[in-house]
Amino acid sequence: MNPGSTGFSARRDAAILIVDDAPDNLLALRQQMADQGYQTFVANSGERALQVARRVHPDLILLDIMMPGMDGFATCRELKAHPVTQRIPVIFISGRTETDAVVAGFDLGAVDYIGKPLRMPEVCARVRTQLSIRADSETQFEQAERLRTIVNSMAEGLLIIEANGRIQFTNPACDGYLGYAPEELAGRHIADLLNPLVAQEYLDYFARYAASPDTAHSHGTREVIIRHKQGKSVCMDLTLTPMFLRQPLFIGLLHDITHHKLSEDALQRAAMVDPLTQLANRRHFDSFLEKEWQRATRTGAPLSLMVLDVDHFKLYNDNLGHAAGDVCLQQVARAIADHALRGTDLAARYGGEEFVLLFAETDAAAASALAESVRAHIEALQLPHPKSPTSPWITVSIGVATMQPQQGDAIEALFVVADRAMYVAKEEGRNQVRTTRAGGNGLEAVRALAR
């Protein structure tokens, strides 16, 4: 075999350190290695060998055993204990060929053992073999180190999961996302992190893949809630990819979408909130009314709606300006919101200076009392209204309607009746509450109110 053909032997600068206290052996080996195209270094003692090895980092060391002072065994032990030299392959060359010596050499980490007297073609062949093995080993080691660096530097969290749900490995990003120390998650189960139903879905998929890797589809990406070590929930995208080596494994990539979800939730909230008053907007109110209407239809419970309008608000704006008008509406909105205390209550700005309050499971008497409380609260704010012909303060007119919805009733009837009641309150002098109870026929209730 031509030493210049492949692998490490193709490198004419492959470095070999020869360690022997016998000058003739040193000279013969050095000449032979040089003839093979290798760069050579020599040392005549163990102590000197350690110094040279740490300085030049040879690709292979030919090491005699029997030397004065530090012998070859002690030298090898020191080489393997030092991080700079521990991966350098060592071939022992010695006149000690008894089994105990050979075994001791291999136990210390030598890759080969050549007995003296030396047969140079054999020495060259063994050197070529070990350099080739080292080339492959170094390539694999470099690739592994490169992969380890990539994995440890990833922004995404990475988990390696076994088919039984046991977590085999996590990278630093995963540990950081979930609040665990390095290697603390290894050995835990995915059920420690996921909702039991979600964890079982993954375990079922793992089992299907393990039973038939060729037919199981990729699980893809899904949004999951993962338990942080401190107990809080973290919203993440989990991408799962199967990998079959000696056993089926699954690579999980975690992408933190907590901030995205917070932004998404904030946008959804913004879409349902009036920006000036921070009450629900008309869109949110219509949706909420639909839900509560359906619930009241099922349960037979009464549903009450309050419609309010700020009295003479155009005069207020014309006299004090729109900026003052905005502040006034904000203060009125806060007073209204103070009366929507239950999860089934909703206060909303319906448009301009008009507001609505919806009360589920509230009969006409209770709704009327609530409306009077709202009216009195707003008047008690004593927000000056110099041009109002009704009062020196900001006041509101309120209409209240109560229904027990039945199948087939029109949802619009509730608002129509409450809105008409509010206009009756205005027509009769403002700063007051007018109440009606609407049955299935909303128009008839309006006529009755008008009468």
C-alpha positions in Angstrom: 0.0 0.0 0.0 1.3 3.4 -0.9 1.4 5.5 2.3 0.5 8.5 0.3 -2.8 7.2 -1.0 -5.5 7.7 1.6 -6.4 9.0 5.1 -3.7 10.2 7.5 -1.1 8.4 5.4 -1.9 10.7 2.6 -0.6 13.6 4.7 3.1 13.8 4.3 3.1 16.1 7.4 1.5 13.4 9.6 3.7 13.6 12.8 5.0 10.6 14.7 6.8 10.9 18.0 9.4 8.0 18.6 10.3 7.4 22.3 13.3 5.1 23.0 16.4 5.4 25.2 18.4 3.2 22.7 20.0 5.5 20.0 20.2 2.7 17.4 16.5 2.0 17.8 15.7 5.7 17.6 17.7 6.2 14.4 16.3 3.1 12.7 12.7 4.0 13.4 13.2 7.6 12.5 14.7 6.8 9.2 12.0 4.2 8.4 9.2 6.7 9.3 10.8 9.4 7.3 11.0 7.1 4.3 7.3 6.6 4.6 6.8 10.3 4.3 6.0 11.1 7.9 7.3 14.1 10.0 9.2 12.6 13.0 10.1 13.7 16.5 12.2 11.8 19.0 12.6 11.6 22.7 15.0 9.4 24.8 13.0 9.5 28.0 9.5 9.5 29.3 9.8 13.0 30.8 11.1 14.3 27.5 8.3 12.5 25.6 5.6 14.3 27.6 7.1 17.7 26.9 7.4 17.0 23.1 3.9 15.5 22.9 2.3 18.5 24.6 4.1 20.9 22.4 3.8 19.3 18.9 0.6 17.2 19.3 1.8 14.2 17.2 -0.6 12.0 15.3 0.9 8.8 16.7 3.4 7.9 19.4 5.8 4.9 19.2 6.7 4.2 22.8 9.3 1.9 24.3 8.5 0.4 27.7 11.9 -0.2 29.3 13.5 3.2 29.9 15.4 4.6 32.9 13.4 6.9 35.2 9.8 7.1 33.9 9.2 3.9 32.0 6.8 3.5 29.0 3.8 2.4 31.2 4.1 5.5 33.4 4.6 7.7 30.4 1.5 6.3 28.7 -0.5 6.8 31.9 0.5 10.5 32.0 -0.3 10.9 28.3 -3.8 9.6 28.8 -4.4 11.7 31.9 -3.7 15.0 30.2 -6.5 16.6 28.1 -4.0 17.7 25.4 -2.5 14.3 24.8 -5.2 11.8 25.9 -6.5 11.2 22.4 -3.1 10.6 20.7 -2.8 6.9 19.8 0.1 5.0 21.4 1.8 1.9 20.0 4.1 0.2 22.5 7.4 -1.2 21.1 9.2 -3.4 23.5 11.3 -6.5 24.0 8.9 -7.5 26.8 6.5 -9.8 25.0 5.0 -11.7 27.9 1.3 -11.7 28.1 1.1 -9.7 31.3 3.1 -6.8 29.7 1.0 -6.8 26.6 -2.2 -6.8 28.6 -0.9 -4.1 30.8 -0.1 -2.0 27.8 -3.6 -2.3 26.3 -5.2 -1.6 29.7 -3.3 1.7 29.8 -5.0 2.7 26.5 -2.4 1.6 23.9 -3.9 0.9 20.5 -1.2 -1.7 19.5 1.8 -3.6 20.9 4.8 -4.5 18.7 7.5 -6.9 20.1 11.2 -6.5 19.5 13.2 -7.3 17.5 11.3 -5.1 15.1 10.3 -6.2 11.6 10.1 -2.8 9.8 7.5 -3.7 7.2 5.2 -4.9 10.0 5.9 -1.7 11.9 5.0 0.4 8.9 1.8 -1.5 8.2 0.7 -1.1 11.8 1.5 2.6 11.8 -0.5 3.1 8.6 -3.4 1.2 10.0 -3.4 3.3 13.2 -3.1 6.6 11.3 -6.0 5.6 9.1 -8.1 4.7 12.2 -7.1 8.0 13.8 -8.1 9.9 10.7 -11.6 8.3 10.8 -11.8 8.8 14.5 -10.8 12.4 14.3 -13.3 13.0 11.5 -16.1 11.5 13.6 -14.9 13.4 16.7 -14.8 16.7 14.8 -18.3 16.0 13.4 -19.6 15.1 16.8 -18.1 18.3 18.3 -19.5 20.4 15.5 -22.9 18.8 16.0 -22.7 19.3 19.8 -21.8 23.0 19.3 -24.7 23.5 17.0 -27.1 21.7 19.4 -25.9 23.6 22.4 -26.1 27.0 20.5 -29.6 26.5 19.1 -32.2 29.0 20.1 -34.8 26.2 19.9 -35.1 23.7 22.7 -34.2 20.1 21.7 -35.2 16.9 23.4 -34.4 13.3 22.5 -37.3 11.1 23.6 -37.4 7.3 23.8 -40.4 5.3 22.6 -41.5 4.7 26.2 -41.7 8.5 26.8 -38.4 8.7 28.7 -36.4 11.9 28.0 -32.9 10.9 27.0 -31.3 14.3 26.3 -32.1 18.0 26.4 -30.0 21.0 25.1 -29.3 24.2 27.1 -32.1 26.1 25.4 -34.7 23.5 26.4 -33.4 23.5 30.0 -33.5 27.3 30.1 -37.1 27.5 28.7 -38.4 25.0 31.3 -36.3 26.1 34.3 -34.1 23.0 34.7 -30.4 22.6 35.4 -28.3 20.8 32.8 -29.0 17.1 32.6 -31.8 17.4 35.2 -34.5 16.5 32.7 -32.7 13.4 31.4 -34.4 10.4 32.8 -37.8 12.1 33.4 -40.9 11.2 31.5 -42.8 13.5 29.0 -45.9 13.1 31.3 -43.9 15.3 33.8 -44.1 18.1 31.3 -47.3 17.7 29.3 -51.0 17.4 30.0 -51.8 13.7 30.6 -54.1 13.5 27.5 -51.5 15.1 25.3 -48.7 12.9 26.7 -50.8 9.8 26.0 -51.3 11.0 22.4 -47.6 11.1 21.9 -47.0 7.8 23.6 -49.6 6.2 21.3 -47.8 7.7 18.3 -44.4 6.4 19.6 -45.9 2.9 19.9 -47.3 3.0 16.4 -43.9 4.2 15.0 -41.9 1.6 17.0 -44.2 -1.2 15.6 -44.0 0.0 12.0 -41.5 2.7 11.2 -42.2 2.6 7.5 -45.9 3.3 7.7 -46.2 5.8 10.7 -46.6 9.3 9.5 -44.6 12.3 10.8 -46.3 13.9 13.8 -45.4 17.4 12.7 -45.8 20.6 14.7 -48.5 21.4 17.3 -49.0 24.0 20.0 -48.6 22.6 23.5 -48.7 23.8 27.0 -45.6 22.6 29.0 -45.2 22.8 32.7 -42.2 24.9 33.8 -40.2 23.5 36.8 -41.7 26.4 38.9 -45.2 25.2 38.1 -46.2 27.9 35.6 -47.4 27.1 32.1 -45.3 27.8 29.0 -46.9 27.9 25.6 -44.7 26.3 22.9 -44.7 24.8 19.4 -43.4 21.2 19.5 -42.1 19.7 16.3 -41.6 15.9 16.6 -39.4 13.9 14.1 -38.8 10.2 14.4 -35.3 8.7 14.1 -34.6 5.0 14.1 -31.0 4.0 15.2 -30.6 0.9 17.3 -33.9 1.8 18.8 -36.7 4.2 17.8 -36.0 7.7 19.1 -37.9 11.0 18.6 -36.4 14.4 18.2 -38.5 17.2 19.7 -37.9 20.8 18.8 -39.4 23.4 21.1 -40.1 27.0 20.0 -41.2 29.4 22.7 -44.4 31.2 21.5 -45.3 32.7 24.9 -44.6 36.2 23.7 -46.4 35.6 20.5 -49.4 34.3 22.3 -49.4 37.2 24.7 -49.3 39.6 21.7 -52.0 37.5 20.0 -54.2 37.7 23.1 -53.5 41.4 23.4 -54.7 41.9 19.8 -57.8 39.9 20.5 -58.5 41.9 23.6 -57.9 45.1 21.7 -60.4 44.0 19.0 -63.0 43.6 21.7 -62.3 46.8 23.7 -63.3 50.4 23.1 -60.0 52.3 23.1 -61.3 55.4 24.8 -63.3 54.0 27.7 -61.7 50.5 28.0 -65.2 49.0 28.2 -66.3 46.3 25.8 -67.0 47.5 22.3 -70.1 47.0 20.3 -68.7 43.9 18.5 -67.9 42.3 21.9 -71.3 43.2 23.3 -73.2 41.7 20.3 -71.2 38.4 20.7 -71.7 38.3 24.5 -75.5 39.0 24.1 -75.8 36.1 21.6 -74.1 33.8 24.1 -76.2 34.8 27.1 -79.4 34.8 25.0 -78.8 31.2 24.0 -78.0 30.3 27.6 -81.2 32.0 28.9 -83.2 30.2 26.3 -82.0 26.9 27.6 -82.3 27.7 31.3 -85.5 29.9 31.2 -83.7 32.5 33.4 -84.5 36.2 32.9 -82.1 38.4 30.9 -82.0 42.2 31.5 -80.5 44.9 29.3 -79.8 48.5 30.3 -79.3 51.2 27.7 -77.9 54.6 28.9 -77.3 57.9 27.1 -75.5 60.9 28.5 -77.9 63.8 28.7 -77.2 66.8 26.5 -73.7 65.5 25.6 -73.5 67.6 22.4 -73.9 70.7 24.5 -71.2 69.5 26.7 -68.8 69.0 23.8 -69.7 72.3 22.2 -69.2 74.2 25.5 -66.1 72.5 27.0 -64.5 70.9 23.9 -64.0 67.3 22.7 -61.0 66.6 24.9 -63.1 67.4 28.0 -65.8 65.3 26.5 -63.5 62.3 26.2 -62.5 62.6 29.8 -66.2 62.8 30.8 -67.0 59.6 28.9 -64.1 57.9 30.6 -65.4 58.8 34.0 -68.9 57.8 33.2 -67.6 54.5 31.8 -65.7 53.7 35.1 -68.9 54.3 37.1 -70.9 52.0 34.8 -68.2 49.3 35.0 -68.4 49.4 38.8 -71.9 47.8 38.5 -70.9 44.9 36.2 -69.4 42.7 38.9 -70.2 39.1 37.8 -68.8 37.1 34.9 -72.2 37.1 33.4 -72.4 41.0 33.5 -71.1 43.1 30.7 -70.7 46.9 30.4 -70.0 48.2 26.9 -69.8 51.4 24.9 -72.3 51.0 22.2 -71.5 54.2 20.3 -70.9 57.9 20.9 -72.3 58.7 24.4 -74.5 55.6 24.5 -73.6 52.7 26.8 -75.2 49.3 27.5 -75.2 47.0 30.5 -76.3 43.3 30.2 -77.3 41.3 33.3 -77.9 37.6 33.0 -80.2 35.8 35.5 -81.6 39.2 36.6 -85.3 39.9 36.9 -87.1 43.2 36.2 -87.1 44.4 39.8 -83.4 43.7 40.3 -82.6 45.3 36.9 -84.6 48.4 37.8 -82.7 48.8 41.1 -79.4 48.4 39.4 -80.3 51.0 36.8 -81.2 53.5 39.5 -78.0 52.8 41.3 -76.0 53.5 38.1 -78.0 56.7 37.5 -77.4 57.9 41.0 -73.7 57.0 40.9 -73.1 59.1 37.8 -75.0 62.1 39.1 -73.0 61.8 42.4 -69.8 62.3 40.4 -70.8 65.9 40.0 -69.1 66.4 36.7 -70.0 70.0 35.9 -72.3 70.5 32.8 -72.8 74.4 32.7 -75.1 74.4 29.7 -77.4 71.5 30.7 -81.0 72.5 31.0 -81.6 69.3 33.1 -78.9 69.6 35.9 -75.7 71.4 36.7 -74.0 68.0 36.6 -73.6 65.3 34.0 -76.6 62.9 34.1 -77.8 59.9 32.2 -81.2 58.6 31.0 -81.6 54.9 31.3 -84.0 52.4 29.7 -84.3 48.9 31.0 -85.8 45.8 29.4 -86.2 42.2 30.8 -87.1 39.1 28.9 -87.2 35.4 29.4 -86.2 34.3 25.9 -88.1 31.4 24.3 -87.3 29.5 21.2 -88.2 31.6 18.2 -88.0 34.9 20.0 -86.0 37.6 18.2 -82.8 38.7 20.0 -83.3 42.2 18.6 -86.5 42.7 20.6 -84.5 43.0 23.9 -82.4 45.9 22.6 -85.4 47.6 20.8 -87.5 47.6 24.0 -84.6 48.9 26.2 -83.6 51.5 23.7 -87.3 52.7 23.4 -87.5 52.9 27.2 -84.4 55.1 27.3 -86.0 57.5 24.8 -89.1 57.6 26.9 -86.9 58.6 29.9 -85.5 61.4 27.8 -88.9 62.6 26.6 -90.1 62.7 30.2 -87.4 65.0 31.4 -84.0 63.0 31.4 -81.9 61.9 34.4 -84.3 59.0 35.2 -84.9 55.3 34.6 -87.7 53.8 32.6 -88.3 50.0 32.8 -90.4 47.6 30.9 -90.7 43.8 30.8 -90.8 42.4 27.2 -92.5 39.2 26.4 -92.1 37.2 23.2 -93.5 40.1 21.1 -91.0 42.9 21.3 -93.1 45.3 19.2 -96.1 44.9 21.4 -93.9 45.8 24.4 -92.8 48.9 22.6 -96.4 49.9 21.9 -97.3 49.3 25.6 -94.4 51.4 26.7 -95.4 54.2 24.4 -99.0 54.1 25.7 
